[in-house]
Amino acid sequence: MADRVKVEGDAKLKPPLTVGSKSTVKLGATLGPNTSVGEAAVIGEGSEVSDSILFGRVRLGRNSIVKGSIIGEAAVIEDNVKIGEGCVIGDHVLIRSNLTLKNDVRVCPYKEVNRSIDRPGIVT
């Protein structure tokens, strides 16, 4: 783990795992295994990230789940979001609260997602 990583209370870190400097893992969150988190990212309370790559400055809200996916630079994923395996979320994407992206969804950079996506595809 890099310098100045803040891990709050009962957050769980499961190796293999890398976490970039100035990142924060909030209470009750679980990171790993097989996960890489870039610099200055925030993983929200109760969220779970496994088998994934999150680039720098990602903001993951509370009680969200990311599994087997890639999340681009400075993406914002609000509360209670579920992102399925094989998803690729572009840089600077905003995913609104209470949504589900099923497996193999691709979201182009700078897009806003405000509805659940229940089948593979590309959001342009």
C-alpha positions in Angstrom: 0.0 0.0 0.0 1.2 3.5 -0.8 1.9 6.4 1.6 -1.0 8.3 3.2 -3.7 5.7 2.6 -6.5 6.1 5.1 -8.3 2.9 6.1 -11.2 3.5 8.5 -12.3 1.3 11.3 -13.5 -2.2 10.2 -12.7 -1.8 6.5 -11.2 -5.1 5.1 -8.2 -5.3 2.8 -7.8 -8.7 1.0 -4.6 -9.3 -0.9 -3.4 -9.3 -3.6 -4.2 -5.6 -3.5 -2.7 -2.3 -4.3 -4.0 1.1 -3.2 -2.6 4.4 -4.4 -1.5 7.2 -2.2 -4.0 9.6 -0.7 -6.8 7.1 -1.1 -9.5 6.5 1.5 -11.3 3.2 2.4 -14.3 4.0 4.5 -15.9 2.1 7.3 -17.1 -1.4 6.5 -15.8 -1.3 2.9 -14.0 -4.4 1.5 -11.2 -4.2 -1.1 -9.8 -7.2 -2.9 -8.7 -9.7 -3.7 -7.1 -9.1 -7.1 -7.8 -5.3 -7.0 -5.8 -2.2 -7.9 -7.0 1.3 -6.8 -5.3 4.4 -8.1 -4.3 7.6 -6.2 -6.7 9.8 -4.3 -9.7 7.4 -4.7 -12.5 7.1 -2.2 -14.2 3.8 -1.5 -17.5 4.5 0.3 -18.9 2.9 3.5 -20.0 -0.7 3.1 -18.9 -0.9 -0.5 -17.2 -3.9 -2.0 -14.6 -4.0 -4.8 -13.0 -7.3 -6.0 -11.1 -8.5 -9.1 -11.2 -4.9 -10.5 -9.1 -1.9 -11.5 -10.1 1.6 -10.3 -8.0 4.4 -11.7 -7.1 7.5 -9.8 -9.6 9.9 -8.2 -12.5 7.5 -8.5 -15.4 8.1 -6.0 -17.3 5.1 -5.1 -20.4 5.8 -3.0 -21.9 3.9 0.0 -23.0 0.3 -0.3 -21.9 -0.2 -3.9 -20.4 -3.3 -5.5 -17.9 -3.5 -8.3 -16.8 -6.9 -9.4 -14.4 -7.9 -12.3 -14.5 -4.4 -13.9 -12.4 -1.4 -14.9 -13.4 2.0 -13.7 -11.8 5.0 -15.4 -10.1 8.1 -14.0 -12.2 10.4 -11.9 -15.4 8.4 -12.4 -18.1 9.0 -9.8 -20.3 6.1 -8.8 -23.0 7.1 -6.4 -24.6 5.1 -3.6 -26.1 1.6 -3.9 -24.8 0.9 -7.4 -24.0 -2.6 -8.6 -21.5 -3.0 -11.5 -21.3 -6.5 -12.9 -18.3 -8.4 -14.3 -16.6 -7.3 -17.5 -17.8 -3.7 -17.3 -15.6 -0.9 -18.5 -16.5 2.5 -17.2 -14.8 5.4 -19.0 -13.0 8.4 -17.4 -15.1 11.1 -15.8 -18.4 9.0 -16.0 -21.2 9.7 -13.5 -23.3 6.8 -12.5 -26.3 7.8 -10.4 -27.5 6.1 -7.2 -29.5 2.9 -7.0 -28.6 1.5 -10.4 -27.4 -1.8 -11.7 -25.1 -2.4 -14.7 -25.2 -6.0 -15.6 -22.2 -7.8 -17.0 -20.2 -6.5 -20.0 -21.5 -3.0 -20.1 -19.2 -0.3 -21.6 -19.7 3.4 -20.8 -17.9 5.9 -22.9 -16.0 8.7 -21.1 -17.8 11.8 -19.8 -21.2 10.1 -19.9 -23.9 10.2 -17.2 -25.8 7.0 -16.5 -29.2 7.6 -14.9 -30.9 4.2 -15.6 -30.1 0.6 -14.9 -28.7 -1.4 -17.9 -29.7 -5.0 -17.9 -27.9 -6.4 -21.0 -24.4 -6.1 -22.5 -23.8 -3.0 -24.6 -22.2 0.3 -25.1 -23.4 3.7 -23.6 -22.3 6.4 -26.0 
